[in-house]
């Protein structure tokens, strides 16, 4: 153990800890900016580029960054001297000196960590005017906008992209003052191996990385009297939206959300959970057939568009094993523009399907040419994030916290607990197994939950028996963990039977379009627990027992996995260049 003093307070801490760790142990706040402890992911960004966390080593000694300076025996650290406070203030001013001053119209206004620091330091004027380079914005992606002019070189995004997700799209470009974070060879983001998972923008402290905003498109559709505008909401949205309005993380706001969507003017408000049940039916059918034949295993779930793009770039030799199912919101769009449109006498060309998603990759996914009921009609027309929905609710000056509850419309709004758990890592797999067991045995699976799949961890495993045969299941969340799992599959195709992969750590509840965690992974756990609580409280917890699912197969689709189902609910994947 190392013994030191911080502001004359004795502290005892393990060797290898930083001064910042010691200040936290002593209950002393030291402001940071580039530093980010990604608790639970096993990564800490401590580049010490911003120098906001400076502390004084001994009275009158040198100033050192607390975030990456290791503690030593007998250190005498001071965090509150005039010299320290002045140095931090100067460093904040220097960051602001060449930063765009359009805070009032920046999408990060009110949620910007640089802005928060300026408030904390009581900065009322900037005494310096820094040299500026006007970098062009990268708007090539349908999901992410890169604005290098707002980059402060904290390198959080680089750590997330390279170390956590192992995608390797983002890197330093240039030298000296012209250095920015961007793509290799400064290629447009759309032409890279970026998966659009959005985890980079989830950790960006400023507006340097942002999602593509589609609110104007939604308002345009809602104001068109000739259009029938249908909206669907993903399961992860209902356990995070409340945070935007000061509610406790994990608050389930389903009823308030549906009321808000109706007040925004949507003609029909439906639940993506219904489509998750539909996805379960199709995916379980695929797995059941492969498992009974012991062919083309392990089956990989295909609900996450970011993960699909990842395997297309990196594992072209494994493209025959993912399920061919579309993601739930795409399935919903296909059903809305066929089954629902036909039953209500609506021309699909006059229907606009809007998806409220926790994910920014869904914006890119909705534009994939293979995802539509024909060449002219896409399954989904507009994708909005959780944060975009919150912005629209504010536009209408709604008192969200006090809104009354209301229900989804029928029949595409009825769902089971199996549909809800799609929002958290492990839920897709668990849902598929509940139904696949019934398809294979004709019986109900008594044990509906696998404890090993309920935690936020990188790779999780579970086992069960179906007709005397062992089913080996694995779950990976975060693309770095997906890479580890897929390397194992490459070496031994017989190790697992079914695998779920989600690009975002923890699953959709941690999507790039959700309220930012700012390193507080307690919020993520609260969202996950809320998802599973919703499942347990549902009267029906197996997808095949959903009356609306039974009805749609009886009246329209026929059997899971048949020709019509494949035409509307399944897709194909394409090999892409690795870089």
N, C-alpha and C positions, 0 to 999 in steps of 0.2 A: 504493500500500500504506500501511496505517496502522501506526504503531509505538507500542506501549504496554507497560506492565508489569503483571503480575498476580502478586501475592505476591512482588514483586521479580524475577520471571522475565520477561525480555524476550520479547515476542511480536510477530510481524509477520503481519498479516492484511489481507484485501481490504477496501476501503472498502464500507460498507453492511452489514457484518457486525455482529452483536450482541456484547455482552460475554459472553454465554453461549457463543457460537461460539468466542470467544477463549479462554475457560477450558477448553473441550474440547481446543482445539489445544495448550494448555499442559499437558494431562493432569491438570487439576484438576477435581474433581467438585463441582458446585453442585446441590443438590437442587431439584427442580421439582415442580409438581403440575398447574397448569392448562396449562402449556406442553406441546405435543406436536408433534414433527416427523414429519409423515406422509410419510416418505421415499418417493419414487417417484410420489406422487400430486400433488406440486407445491404442497402446502398445509402451512402451519405455523400451529398455534393458539398465539398468544402474546398473550393478553388481559391478562396481568399482573394478574389479579384476586386471586390467592391471596397474593402477596407472599412466597412461600416462597424465592424465588431472590434475595433481597436481597443486595447486595454494597456495600462502602464505597468511595466515590469519593474518593481521596486520604485520608490519615490524618486522621480527625476530620471528614471531609466528609460530604455527605448520603448517605443510603442510597437506592439505585436498584435496580429490578428488572433482573436480568441478561438476562432473556429478550427484552425489547423495547427496551433501551437500546442505541443504536448506538455503536460505538467511535469515539473521536476521537483525533487525534494527541496523544501525550504523556500519555495517561491513566495514572493510577497507581491500580490497582484492588486491593482487599484482600477476600478471601473468607473469611478465618479469624480475624477479630478477635472479641473477646468481645462487642463491640457487635453485630456481624453475627449471631453465633450466638444471642445473647439475643433479638434481633428476630425471627429465624426461629422460634425456639421459641415466643415469644409468639403469633405468627401461627398456628402450628399449634394451640396451645391455644385460640385464639379460634375457629378452625374447628370444633374439637371441642366447644366450649362449648354450641353449640346443635344439635349433631349427635346423632342417636339413639345410645343406648349399647347397642344389642342386637347388638353385633358377633359374639357367639358363635353366634347363630342367623341371621345375615345370609348370604345366598347368596354374597356376595363375601368372606366371611371367609377369610383366607389369600391372597387375590388382590386386595386393596384397596390402592390407592396411598396413600390417607390413613392407613390403618393402618400401612403400611410406613414412612411418614414419622414417625409417632408412635414407632415402635420405634427408628428411626434417631436421633431427637432424645432418646431415653431418657426419654420422658415417663411418669412414674409417677403423677401426679396432675394434675387440671385445676383451676387456681386461679380460674377464672371460671365463672360460671353465666349463660349468655346467655338472652335472651328467646326464647321458642319460639312458633311458629305451627304448629298441627296441620293440615297440608294433607291433603285426601283423596287416596287412591291411585286411579290410573286403571287399572282392570282390565278395561276394555271390550274391549280387543284380545285375540284368541286367541293372539297371538304375544309381545307386549311389555307389561310392567308398568312404569308410571311412578310413582315414589315421590318427590315433590318434597321431602319431609322430609330426604332424604339428598343433595339437590343442593347442591353447593358453588359453583355459578355459574362453573365453569371455562369453560363454553361450548364444550367440545370437541364435544359432540353437535350443537350449533347449527352449528358450522363444517362438520361432516361432512354434516349434512342439507341445509344451504343451499348451501355452496360446492362440496363434492365431489360429492354426489348430486343437487343442484339440485332436490330434492323440495319443500323449503320448508315442512315440517310444523312444525318446532320453532322457537320464538322466545321472547324475554323476555316475561314477563307480570308486571304490577304495577310498583310503584315502591318505591324505598328498601328497607327491611327485608323487605317482603312480596314482593320480586321472586323469581320462580322461572322455570325453563325449562319450557315446556309448549306446547300447541298453540294456534294462533290462536283468539282468542275463547274459549279454555279449553274447546273442544269435546272430547268423548270421542275418544280416538285412533281408535277403530273407525269414527267418522263423519267422518274427515278423509281427505286424499289420501295418507296414510302408506302406503308400500308394504310395510312390515314387513321390510325388508331386514336390519335388526338392526345396521347399521353404527354407529348411535348408541350402542347398548349395548356394542359392541366397543371404543369409545374412552372410555366413561364410567369415571372412576377409582374411583368408589364404587358403591354399590348403588342409585343413583337411577334407573337404567334396568336392567331385567333381563328375561329371557325368562320366559314362562309355563312353570311347571314341571309336568310330567306324569308324574313317577316314580310317584306314588301310584296313578295310573290303571293303569300297567303292572304294579305289584305286585298290584293287585286282580285284574287279568286272569289273571296267573300263578297266583294262589291259587285260582282258580275251576276246579274239576275238570271242569266241563261245557264248558269252553272249550278250543279248540285255538289256541294262541298262536304265531303265525308272525312272525319278525323278519327284516328286511332291512337291509343296511348300505350306505350310499352310498360311492362311491370316495374322496371327500375325507376321510372319517373315518379310514381306515386309515393315512394319512400324517400325522395330527395327534394321534390319541389317545395315542400314546406320550409326548407332551410332558407330559401330565397326571401321568405317573409318572416324570418325570425323564429320559426318553430324549431323544436328540438329535432336533431338528426334522427331519422328513422320514423318520424311521424307519418302515419299512413293517411294521405289526403285524397283518396280516390273520389269520394263523394263531392268534396269541394272542387276538385279538378274538373269533374264532369259538368258541374254547374257553371264553372267559369267558361268552359268551352262552349256551352250553349249560349251564354251571354255574349261571347265573342262573335256569334252568328253562324256557327257551323250547323248544317242541316241535320246531320246525324253524328252522334258521338258513340263510337264503338271501342272495344277493348282488344288490344293486341294479344291479350291472354287467350282469347278465343282462338286466334290463329296459332298460338303456341300449342294449344290442344290439338289443332289440326296438324301441325308440324310433328307432334308426338306420334300421331296415328301413322303418318307416312314414314317417319324415320324408324319407328318401332317395327313396322312391316318390313322395311329393308333389312334391319338387323335380324329379325326373326328368320327370314328366308336365308340369309347368309349363315347364321348360326346353325340352323338345322342342316344345311349342306356342308358346313365347315369350309366355306369358300370365301375368298376375298375379305378376310379379316386381318386386322381389326377395322371395324367401321369407325369413321371419324365424323363427329357431328359437324354441321355446316351452317349453323345459325349466325355466326359472326363474320361479317364481310371483310374485316381487317385480317382475321386469321386466314380466310380463304385466299386473299391476295398474298399473304405471307407464304403459304404453301405453293401457290402458283409461281412465285419468284424463286423459291429456295428448294423445293422438293417435287420437281416435275415428275420424278420417277415414282411418286406415291399418289399421283392424282386419280388413280382408279379406285382408291379406298374411301375417300370422303363420301358421305351420304350425298345424293344428288338433290336433296330437298332444298328448296328456296328457304331463305330466312323467314321467320313468322310474319314480319310486316309486309314482305313481298307476297307471301301467300295470301295475306289479307287483301292486298290490292287486287290480286287476280280474282279472288272470290267476289269482292265488292263490285268489280266491273263485269262480272258474268252472272253468277247466281243472284246476287242482290239486285243488280241493275235490271235483269230480266224480270224478276218477281215484282219490281216496282215500276216497270215501264220506263226506265231511264236509259237513254242512249249513252253508252260508255264514253263516247267522245265528249259528252257534256258533263261527265263526272270528274271531279278533282279529288284525288285521295291524298290527304295530308297525314303524315306520320309524325307523332311527337316521340322523339327518341333520346336516350341518354348518350347516343353515339354519333360522332361526326362522320365516321366511315359510311354510315347509312346514306349520307348525302351523295357520296360517290357511287355507292351501290345502286341507288335508284336510277342512275343514268346508264348502268350497264345495258348494252343493247339486247342481250339475251333475256332480260327480265321484263317481259311485257306479254300481253295477250295476243298482240300481233306487232308488226313493224311500226305501226303508227300510234299504238296505245300502250304506254308504260303501265306497269302494275301500280307504282307509286309516283306521284307527280311532284310533291313538295315534302321535304324533310325539315322539321324544326327540332332544335335541341330543347332540353329541359329549361335551360336558361332563356332561350328565345320565348318559350311559352310564358315564363315569368315576366319577361319584358312586355309581352302583349297584355297580360293581366294588369300590369301597372299602367299601360297606355290607357286602359279603360277605367282607371282609378277604382278598381275593385278592392274592397276590404276582404282580402282572400281568407284570412284567419276566421272571419265570422260568416263566411258564405254557408248557406244551408247545403246539406248533402243531397245528391240525386243519383239515380242509377243510369247505367249505360242503356242504350237502345238495344232492342232485340232484332234479329236473332244473332247478330255478330258481336254481341256484348256479353254472352253467357260463357263463363269459364269455370275451371276447376282449380284446385290447389296445385295440380301438376303444371298448369299454365303459368301460375304466379311465380313459381320457383325458377323459371327461365331467367329471371333477373339477377340471380346470384350464381357464382361459380359452383358447378356441380349439379345445378338444378336441371339442366337439359338432359344430362345423362340419367339422373334419378327418375325424371318423368318418363323417359323412353323405356327404362327397365320396368316400371310399373305396368306399362301397357304391353310391352313385348312378352313379359311373363304370361300375361293373360292370353295373348295370341298363340303362344306355343303350347301352353298347358290347358287352356280353357278355364283356369281357376284364377281367383284374385290373389295377388301377392299380399300377404298379411303384414309383413314388415315394410312399411312405406318409406322409412327414412334410414339413411346410412350415416351414422355419426361421423365417420371419417371424411364425409363430403361437406360437412357443415362449417368448417373453419376456413379462415382466410390463410391459405398456404399455397406455395407455388405448384406443387404436384401432390395430388391426393389419390389414394387407391381404395378399392372396395372389391369384395367378392360375394357371390351368392351362387346357389345351385339351381339349375333349371333341368328337371327330369334327369337328375343324377349327374349332369355335366356342370362343371365349374365355369362360371362366367367371371372373367377377370376384367375389371374396369379401372380406368385411370382418368384423372382430370388434371388439366394444366391451365393455369391462368397467368397471363403475362407471356409475351412472345419469347422471351429468353427461356422460360420453362417449357414452352412448346417446342423450342429447338432441341432441348435436352431429351424430351420425350420422343420426338420424331427420329432422333439419332438412334435411340434404343429400338424403335420400330424398324429402322433400316437394318439393324444388326440381327434382330430376331422378330419376325413377323408373327410369331406364335406366342409372344409374351402376354398380349392383351387381346380381348375380344371386342371391346367398345371403348372409345376414347372421346372425351369432350375437351375442346380447346376454346378458350376465350382470350382475346388479345389483351384485354385490360385486366390488371391485377385485381382479383376479387370478382371479376365478371362485369356485367353491364352496369351494376350499381356504381362502378368507378369509371364510367365512360367519360370521354373527353368533353361531352356536352352537359355534364352534371355540374352542380355547384362545386367550386374548387375546394379541395380538402386542406390545402396549405400545410401539408405534412401531418395533419391530424387524422391518423388512421383509425382513431376511436370512432369517428363518424362513419367510416366504412363498415365497421363491425355492427354499428347500430342499424345501418341500412340492411345489412344481411340478416340480422336477427328479425327485423320487421318483415322481411320477405318470407322467412320460414314461419313466423307467427301467423301471417296471412294464410299460408298453406294449411296449417293445423286447424285454423278456425273455419275453413271452408267445409261446407256440408258434403261436397263431392270432391274427391282428391285424385281420381283417376280419369284420364282424358277420355277413355272410351265410354265412360258413364255420363258424359256431358250430353244432355238431351238435344242441344242445338247441333252438336257434332253428329250425333246419330241421325238427326233429321237431314242434314246436308248430304250425308252419304246415301241415305235412302232416296232422297228426292232428286239429287243432282250428280253426285260424283260416282256412285256405285260403291265399289270396294276400295279400300286403301291399296295403293300401288298399281291400280289398273291403268288402262290407256288414257282415260280422261284425266285421272289424277296426275299422271306423268306429264301430260300436255300442259296443265295449268299450274301445278305445284312443284315441279322439278325443273332443274336447269343443268348446265354443264360448266366445266371449268377449263381454263386455258393456260398452257405453259407460257411463262413470261421470262424475259431476261433476268438474270440474277442481279445485275446492277443497272 
